[in-house]
Amino acid sequence: MGKTIILTEQQFNTYKKLLSESITFNDITAEAETASKFPTEKQKEAGNYKMGHVNIRGFKISIENAKGSVRKYKDKNGKEGKNIMKHHYGYFLNTKGRDGDHIDVFIGKFLNFDKIFVVDQNNEQGEFDESKVMLGFQSKESAKKAYLSNFDPDWKGFREITEIDIPTFKTWLYDGYKQRKPFSEYADIKNKINKDEKDN
């Protein structure tokens, strides 16, 4: 039999912190800064320009835009626009959202998180468009505020934000079929939220 090792509370907390914070926000920022700041439209469509790559709590993420960079976009009608990013922005590798692209993510500073926040986003017609993930935020309120800060003040795309635990989120994230409707409407997610509310 192996020898039992007894840790003090301080040693345990240090060990737990090392496991949960194997990467720092400064590490993420340094990697985000390596992303190309002026990719062409063709490069963006093909996804073959320089991006930052990080692993946050087991989530493999490619960073397209560093905090402070200008993100240019073109909507489905060909209308062009741009936003100054308030947070690092990219996508989860090995995922597929409703629009056929990867699932997008905004990255906050609080990497020792227990909860993840998913924003369901509408298109200009008020219909569900896609879901975007807020990773590294402390509360639903701060995650919503962070999301909105990356858009124009008259942005009308926000639909709903849902708080969820990591295991349930992972089940949704890596099953492309589950991105076909708003995150908040999946039965297993609603059941999980209802159970948590009853327990509290």
QUIJO-V216798 format. One line per field, one symbol per residue. phi: phi as a letter, one per 20 degrees, with the letter a starting at -180 (. if undefined). psi: psi as a letter, one per 30 degrees, with the letter a starting at -180 (. if undefined). burial: # if it has 24 or more other C-alpha atoms within 12 Angstrom, else .. Layout:
phi=???
psi=???
burial=???
//
This chain:
phi=.fffddefgffffffffffecfcefffffgfffeffecfffffffemddfcecccdlneecdeecegneedebcefenfeabcefebfcabefmcbefeneffebddeeeeeedcccdeedeefendgdadcdddncebfffffffgffecfgefdefdaccebffgfffgfgedgffeebggfefgffffffffffffe
psi=klkkkkkleeeeeeeeeeefhfkleeeeeeeeffkkfhkleeeeefghlkllkljjhfjkkkjeklkflkjklkafggklllkkkflkkblklhljaegfllklkkkafifhlflkkkkkklafgglkdlkkkjkhlfleeeeeeeeffgllfgkgfkelkkklleeeeeeeegjfffgflkeffkeeeeeeeeeeeef.
burial=....................#.###..##.#######.............#######.#########.###...........#.#########.####...############.#######......#############..######.##.....########.#.###.##....###.####...#...........
//
